[in-house]
Amino acid sequence: SIARIAGIQGAKKCSDLIPLCHPLMLSKVQIDFQTLDDANKVRIQALCKLAGQTGVEMEALTAVSVAALTLFDMCKAVDPHMEISDIKVLSKQGGKSGDWSC
């Protein structure tokens, strides 16, 4: 739950962290975690929404990054060799570039 809150805060503070990224009035930030026990991994997925005409990719990427960093910080004593990897946008709806997905 702490990593979820950190991810939500990361999305809301994105414009403070990324140069030239303008602040957005987010209407929804959802952070989901899925443990992949067979691979010793945690999958983190963020969903960000707003009513405006711009994308929220940076907010979603920041949310996942901050959530992952929080998990790393909490678990580093157990496994200091953890890795954070494969952060990417899976799909996007709306905006100037339209809808697309991986």
C-alpha positions as MATLAB code, in Angstrom:
seq = 'SIARIAGIQGAKKCSDLIPLCHPLMLSKVQIDFQTLDDANKVRIQALCKLAGQTGVEMEALTAVSVAALTLFDMCKAVDPHMEISDIKVLSKQGGKSGDWSC';
ca = [
       0.000    0.000    0.000;
       2.934    2.353    0.634;
       4.288    1.771   -2.893;
       0.795    2.414   -4.306;
       0.562    5.753   -2.499;
       4.095    6.638   -3.642;
       3.137    5.891   -7.259;
       0.048    8.081   -7.042;
       2.113   10.900   -5.549;
       4.699   10.413   -8.314;
       2.041   10.875  -11.003;
       0.742   14.014   -9.309;
       4.258   15.483   -8.941;
       5.423   14.592  -12.461;
       5.616   18.221  -13.591;
       7.910   18.977  -10.623;
      10.262   16.139  -11.559;
      10.428   16.225  -15.371;
      11.741   19.463  -16.923;
       9.232   21.263  -19.180;
       6.466   18.801  -18.283;
       3.343   20.871  -17.610;
       1.050   20.141  -14.640;
      -2.153   18.246  -15.423;
      -5.458   17.932  -13.600;
      -5.524   14.152  -13.279;
      -8.965   12.660  -12.752;
      -7.685    9.148  -11.965;
      -4.439    7.440  -11.000;
      -4.612    3.701  -10.416;
      -1.585    1.573   -9.503;
      -1.850   -2.226   -9.652;
       0.695   -4.817   -8.528;
       0.892   -8.414   -9.691;
       3.353  -10.838   -8.095;
       4.864  -13.311  -10.533;
       6.074  -15.874   -7.997;
       7.533  -18.277  -10.559;
       9.837  -15.515  -11.851;
      10.396  -13.699   -8.524;
       9.017  -10.506  -10.060;
       6.433   -7.855   -9.333;
       4.602   -6.287  -12.263;
       3.520   -2.704  -11.646;
       0.924   -1.113  -13.901;
      -0.391    2.452  -13.775;
      -3.554    3.872  -15.311;
      -3.805    7.659  -15.523;
      -6.765    9.638  -16.829;
      -7.703   13.262  -17.314;
     -10.431   15.226  -19.090;
      -8.000   17.402  -21.104;
      -6.635   17.089  -24.626;
      -3.095   16.010  -23.751;
      -1.522   12.662  -22.980;
      -0.646   11.339  -19.564;
       2.185    9.008  -20.572;
       4.773   10.824  -18.477;
       2.518   10.726  -15.422;
       1.956    6.964  -15.822;
       5.668    6.288  -16.391;
       6.564    8.381  -13.349;
       3.934    6.590  -11.244;
       5.370    3.164  -12.110;
       8.947    4.364  -11.595;
       8.261    5.835   -8.151;
       6.266    2.768   -7.068;
       9.134    0.502   -8.199;
      11.730    2.645   -6.419;
       9.639    2.478   -3.243;
       9.419   -1.329   -3.435;
      13.175   -1.457   -4.032;
      13.824    0.726   -0.994;
      11.615   -1.448    1.215;
      13.111   -4.758   -0.013;
      16.800   -3.927   -0.554;
      17.808   -5.500    2.762;
      16.349   -8.822    1.618;
      17.751   -8.720   -1.935;
      20.207   -5.954   -2.820;
      20.532   -7.405   -6.350;
      16.981   -6.532   -7.415;
      16.511   -4.852  -10.781;
      13.964   -2.383  -12.074;
      13.402   -2.989  -15.771;
      11.108   -2.802  -18.778;
       9.209    0.371  -17.888;
       7.130    1.233  -20.946;
       3.811    2.582  -22.177;
       1.485   -0.313  -23.036;
      -1.382    1.672  -24.513;
      -2.702    5.183  -24.996;
      -6.120    6.590  -25.806;
      -6.954   10.052  -27.105;
      -4.771   13.078  -27.640;
      -3.280   14.304  -30.914;
      -1.676   10.957  -31.774;
      -4.894    8.976  -31.212;
      -5.233    5.484  -29.792;
      -2.486    2.865  -29.922;
      -1.160   -0.104  -27.983;
       1.883   -2.398  -27.919;
];
